[in-house]
């Protein structure tokens, strides 16, 4: 029994130590990122300007963990308006250099700034006069000195207990890549609809590229002098919990929802004398058929609505529900 109690106590202590260590990792990396951000200088804007001026593609190169971070940076750039792809420096030295052309800009990543496979690319880049930006943790390194612009991501130490495994340094490199992507988005005026073009399969892309006229539901209509019983019948037939109310000249003047029916029943002792005009909500919020789902979602959230009437020239065309957006 005592050994079981001891094991439980030791296990609880180990979990406590793990949590404390995990929190320290977050704190150490946050401090390191703050320090890297604080030391950003004009070279960052120079890097942004170089990329904006690039007439080709942005080629990202890095070995090991830097290469993994480089792949993510290339993917982020490509999805935010800067055409980019990753080239493995080892493969480049064995034939893939043909993927890099004179008009390209090469983003070289090496925390030490002395990674042999990356350094070997420099003569070829000079030969084709390709511009380069390096991201390293050593401003005095070979790579930093050979590139057109150097971005410093030096950190005091890795959060690895042995100060060996790339941890804090790779996080700083990743955030530097994100900072470049965001700055480029701002300079290019990159909008949500542009993002959607590169992400048509994603939820946001679907909402930004889909117009309500493509997904709206038929909505029943009645005239404003219709009886209460007619209103109930039309809402039931439509199956969307809403009916449009039209004026004598068939213009949209209001809507009646399930909620309006319930409120009318609660307030009236004789619903038979009620007409659609008596219980409708006036001036419904409408959208045009070419409005995208993303804008509808924002509008419904801001107005706390579950339905939007799709209308053109004051005539109802259909209804879009919150679950559609």
C-alpha positions as CSV (number, residue, x, y, z in Angstrom):
1,X,0.0,0.0,0.0
2,X,2.8,2.4,0.9
3,X,4.5,1.8,-2.5
4,X,1.3,2.6,-4.4
5,X,1.0,5.8,-2.4
6,X,4.6,6.7,-3.1
7,X,4.1,6.1,-6.9
8,X,1.0,8.3,-6.9
9,X,2.9,11.1,-5.1
10,X,5.8,10.8,-7.5
11,X,3.5,10.8,-10.5
12,X,1.7,13.9,-9.2
13,X,5.0,15.6,-8.6
14,X,6.2,14.8,-12.1
15,X,3.0,16.3,-13.6
16,X,3.5,19.4,-11.6
17,X,7.1,19.8,-12.8
18,X,6.0,19.2,-16.4
19,X,3.4,21.9,-16.1
20,X,5.8,24.3,-14.6
21,X,8.4,23.6,-17.3
22,X,5.7,24.0,-20.0
23,X,4.7,27.4,-18.6
24,X,8.4,28.4,-18.5
25,X,8.7,27.5,-22.2
26,X,5.9,29.8,-23.1
27,X,7.3,32.6,-21.0
28,X,10.8,32.3,-22.3
29,X,9.7,32.3,-25.9
30,X,7.4,35.2,-25.4
31,X,10.3,37.3,-23.9
32,X,12.5,36.3,-26.8
33,X,9.9,37.3,-29.4
34,X,9.5,40.7,-27.6
35,X,13.2,41.2,-27.8
36,X,13.5,40.3,-31.5
37,X,10.6,42.6,-32.3
38,X,12.1,45.5,-30.3
39,X,15.3,45.3,-32.3
40,X,13.6,45.4,-35.7
41,X,15.1,48.2,-37.8
42,X,15.2,49.7,-41.3
43,X,16.5,46.5,-42.7
44,X,13.1,44.9,-42.2
45,X,11.5,47.6,-44.5
46,X,14.3,47.1,-46.9
47,X,13.5,43.4,-47.0
48,X,9.8,44.2,-47.7
49,X,10.8,46.6,-50.4
50,X,13.1,44.0,-52.1
51,X,10.3,41.5,-52.1
52,X,7.8,44.0,-53.5
53,X,10.2,44.9,-56.3
54,X,10.9,41.2,-57.1
55,X,9.7,40.4,-60.7
56,X,10.0,36.7,-60.2
57,X,9.2,34.5,-57.2
58,X,10.4,34.4,-53.6
59,X,12.5,31.2,-53.2
60,X,12.9,30.1,-49.6
61,X,15.9,27.9,-48.6
62,X,16.9,26.3,-45.3
63,X,18.2,23.1,-43.9
64,X,16.9,20.9,-41.0
65,X,14.5,22.7,-38.7
66,X,15.2,26.0,-40.5
67,X,14.0,24.2,-43.7
68,X,10.8,23.1,-42.0
69,X,10.1,26.7,-40.9
70,X,11.1,27.9,-44.4
71,X,8.4,25.7,-46.0
72,X,5.8,27.2,-43.7
73,X,7.0,30.8,-44.6
74,X,6.9,30.0,-48.3
75,X,3.3,28.6,-47.9
76,X,2.2,31.7,-45.9
77,X,3.7,34.1,-48.5
78,X,2.1,32.2,-51.4
79,X,-1.3,32.3,-49.7
80,X,-1.2,36.0,-49.0
81,X,-0.3,37.4,-52.4
82,X,3.5,36.8,-52.7
83,X,4.3,33.9,-55.1
84,X,6.8,31.7,-53.3
85,X,8.0,28.2,-53.0
86,X,10.6,26.2,-51.0
87,X,13.8,24.8,-52.5
88,X,15.9,22.3,-50.5
89,X,19.5,23.6,-50.5
90,X,20.9,20.1,-50.7
91,X,18.7,19.3,-53.7
92,X,19.5,22.7,-55.2
93,X,23.2,21.9,-55.3
94,X,22.4,18.7,-57.2
95,X,20.3,20.1,-60.0
96,X,17.5,22.2,-58.5
97,X,19.4,25.4,-58.9
98,X,17.6,25.6,-62.2
99,X,14.5,26.5,-60.2
100,X,16.1,29.8,-59.2
101,X,16.2,32.6,-61.9
102,X,17.7,36.0,-62.2
103,X,14.4,37.8,-61.3
104,X,13.8,35.8,-58.2
105,X,14.5,36.8,-54.6
106,X,16.0,34.2,-52.4
107,X,15.2,34.1,-48.6
108,X,18.0,32.2,-47.0
109,X,17.5,30.8,-43.5
110,X,20.2,29.6,-41.1
111,X,20.3,30.4,-37.5
112,X,24.1,30.1,-37.3
113,X,24.5,31.8,-40.7
114,X,27.1,29.2,-41.5
115,X,25.1,26.2,-42.7
116,X,27.3,24.6,-45.4
117,X,24.5,23.6,-47.8
118,X,23.1,27.2,-47.7
119,X,26.4,28.9,-48.0
120,X,27.2,26.8,-51.2
121,X,24.3,28.5,-52.9
122,X,25.9,32.0,-52.7
123,X,28.2,31.7,-55.7
124,X,25.3,30.8,-58.0
125,X,23.1,33.5,-56.7
126,X,25.9,36.0,-57.3
127,X,26.4,34.6,-60.8
128,X,22.7,35.1,-61.8
129,X,22.5,38.4,-59.9
130,X,19.6,37.2,-57.8
131,X,18.8,39.4,-54.8
132,X,18.8,37.8,-51.3
133,X,17.5,38.3,-47.8
134,X,18.9,36.2,-45.0
135,X,17.4,35.4,-41.6
136,X,20.0,34.4,-39.1
137,X,20.9,34.7,-35.4
138,X,24.4,36.1,-36.1
139,X,24.9,39.4,-37.9
140,X,28.6,38.7,-38.3
141,X,28.0,35.4,-40.1
142,X,29.0,34.5,-43.6
143,X,25.4,34.4,-44.8
144,X,24.4,37.7,-43.2
145,X,27.4,39.4,-44.8
146,X,26.8,38.0,-48.2
147,X,23.0,38.8,-48.5
148,X,21.5,42.1,-49.7
149,X,19.5,42.4,-46.5
150,X,19.9,40.6,-43.1
151,X,17.1,40.1,-40.6
152,X,18.4,39.3,-37.1
153,X,16.5,36.7,-35.0
154,X,19.1,36.1,-32.4
155,X,17.7,34.9,-29.0
156,X,19.5,34.6,-25.6
157,X,19.2,30.8,-25.6
158,X,17.0,28.0,-26.7
159,X,14.3,26.9,-24.3
160,X,15.6,23.4,-24.6
161,X,17.1,22.4,-21.2
162,X,20.4,21.7,-22.9
163,X,20.3,24.8,-25.0
164,X,20.7,22.6,-28.1
165,X,17.5,21.7,-29.8
166,X,16.2,24.5,-32.1
167,X,13.2,25.8,-30.2
168,X,13.1,29.5,-29.4
169,X,15.2,30.3,-32.5
170,X,12.9,28.5,-34.9
171,X,9.9,30.3,-33.3
172,X,11.6,33.6,-33.8
173,X,12.3,32.7,-37.4
174,X,8.7,31.7,-38.0
175,X,7.4,34.9,-36.5
176,X,9.8,36.9,-38.7
177,X,8.4,35.2,-41.7
178,X,4.9,36.0,-40.5
179,X,5.9,39.6,-40.0
180,X,7.1,39.8,-43.6
181,X,3.9,38.2,-44.9
182,X,1.7,40.6,-43.0
183,X,3.7,43.7,-44.0
184,X,3.6,42.6,-47.6
185,X,-0.2,42.1,-47.3
186,X,-0.5,45.6,-46.1
187,X,1.7,47.1,-48.8
188,X,-0.2,45.2,-51.5
189,X,-3.6,46.0,-50.1
190,X,-4.4,42.3,-49.8
191,X,-8.1,41.9,-48.9
192,X,-10.2,39.0,-47.7
193,X,-11.6,38.4,-51.2
194,X,-8.0,38.0,-52.4
195,X,-7.3,35.5,-49.6
196,X,-10.4,33.6,-50.7
197,X,-9.1,33.2,-54.3
198,X,-6.1,31.2,-52.9
199,X,-8.3,29.3,-50.4
200,X,-11.4,28.3,-52.4
201,X,-11.7,25.0,-50.6
202,X,-11.6,26.5,-47.1
203,X,-14.6,27.7,-45.1
204,X,-13.7,31.4,-45.5
205,X,-12.9,31.0,-49.2
206,X,-16.3,29.4,-49.7
207,X,-18.1,32.2,-47.9
208,X,-16.3,35.0,-49.7
209,X,-16.7,33.5,-53.2
210,X,-20.3,32.2,-52.8
211,X,-23.1,34.7,-53.5
212,X,-26.4,34.5,-51.7
213,X,-28.3,34.1,-55.0
214,X,-26.6,30.8,-55.4
215,X,-27.7,29.3,-52.1
216,X,-30.8,31.3,-51.1
217,X,-34.1,29.5,-50.4
218,X,-37.5,30.3,-51.8
219,X,-39.5,32.5,-49.6
220,X,-43.4,32.7,-49.5
221,X,-45.1,36.1,-49.9
222,X,-48.5,37.4,-48.9
223,X,-50.2,40.7,-49.2
224,X,-50.5,42.9,-46.1
225,X,-54.2,42.4,-45.8
226,X,-53.9,38.6,-45.6
227,X,-55.6,37.0,-42.6
228,X,-53.8,35.5,-39.6
229,X,-54.7,32.0,-40.8
230,X,-53.2,32.7,-44.2
231,X,-50.0,33.9,-42.6
232,X,-49.7,30.8,-40.5
233,X,-50.4,28.6,-43.5
234,X,-47.8,30.3,-45.7
235,X,-45.1,30.1,-43.0
236,X,-45.8,26.4,-42.5
237,X,-45.7,25.8,-46.3
238,X,-42.4,27.7,-46.7
239,X,-40.7,25.8,-44.0
240,X,-38.2,28.6,-43.2
241,X,-40.1,30.3,-40.4
242,X,-40.6,33.5,-42.3
243,X,-42.9,35.0,-44.9
244,X,-42.6,38.3,-46.8
245,X,-45.4,40.8,-46.7
246,X,-46.1,42.8,-49.9
247,X,-48.0,46.0,-50.6
248,X,-50.7,46.3,-53.2
249,X,-48.1,47.1,-55.8
250,X,-46.1,44.0,-54.7
251,X,-43.3,45.9,-53.0
252,X,-41.7,44.5,-49.9
253,X,-43.0,46.2,-46.8
254,X,-42.3,43.7,-44.0
255,X,-41.9,40.2,-42.8
256,X,-43.7,37.9,-40.4
257,X,-41.6,35.3,-38.5
258,X,-42.5,32.4,-36.2
259,X,-41.6,34.8,-33.3
260,X,-44.1,37.4,-34.6
261,X,-46.9,34.7,-34.6
262,X,-46.2,33.7,-31.1
263,X,-46.1,37.3,-29.8
264,X,-49.4,38.0,-31.6
265,X,-51.1,35.0,-30.0
266,X,-49.8,36.1,-26.6
267,X,-51.1,39.6,-27.0
268,X,-54.4,39.1,-28.8
269,X,-57.6,37.5,-27.5
270,X,-58.9,37.1,-31.1
271,X,-56.3,36.4,-33.8
272,X,-59.0,36.0,-36.4
273,X,-59.3,39.8,-36.7
274,X,-55.6,40.2,-37.3
275,X,-54.0,40.7,-40.7
276,X,-50.4,40.4,-41.8
277,X,-50.1,44.2,-41.6
278,X,-50.9,44.0,-37.8
279,X,-48.2,41.6,-36.8
280,X,-45.4,42.1,-39.4
281,X,-42.0,43.5,-38.7
282,X,-41.5,46.6,-40.9
283,X,-38.5,47.6,-42.9
284,X,-36.7,44.2,-42.9
285,X,-33.0,44.0,-43.4
286,X,-32.3,42.9,-47.0
287,X,-29.3,42.1,-49.2
288,X,-28.8,41.9,-52.9
289,X,-28.3,38.7,-54.7
290,X,-24.6,39.3,-55.4
291,X,-23.8,39.7,-51.7
292,X,-21.3,37.1,-50.5
293,X,-22.0,34.7,-47.6
294,X,-19.2,36.2,-45.5
295,X,-20.8,39.7,-45.5
296,X,-24.2,38.1,-44.7
297,X,-22.7,36.4,-41.7
298,X,-21.2,39.6,-40.4
299,X,-24.5,41.5,-40.9
300,X,-26.6,38.8,-39.2
301,X,-24.2,38.7,-36.3
302,X,-24.2,42.5,-35.8
303,X,-28.0,42.8,-36.1
304,X,-28.7,39.5,-34.2
305,X,-30.7,38.1,-37.1
306,X,-31.4,34.5,-38.1
307,X,-32.7,35.4,-41.6
308,X,-32.0,37.9,-44.3
309,X,-34.3,38.6,-47.2
310,X,-32.7,38.7,-50.6
311,X,-34.3,41.5,-52.7
312,X,-33.8,43.5,-55.8
313,X,-35.6,46.7,-56.6
314,X,-37.9,46.2,-53.6
315,X,-39.0,42.8,-54.7
316,X,-38.2,39.7,-52.6
317,X,-36.2,37.0,-54.3
318,X,-35.5,34.5,-51.5
319,X,-34.2,34.2,-48.0
320,X,-30.8,33.3,-46.5
321,X,-30.6,31.7,-43.1
322,X,-27.9,31.8,-40.4
323,X,-27.0,28.2,-41.0
324,X,-26.3,29.0,-44.7
325,X,-23.7,31.6,-43.8
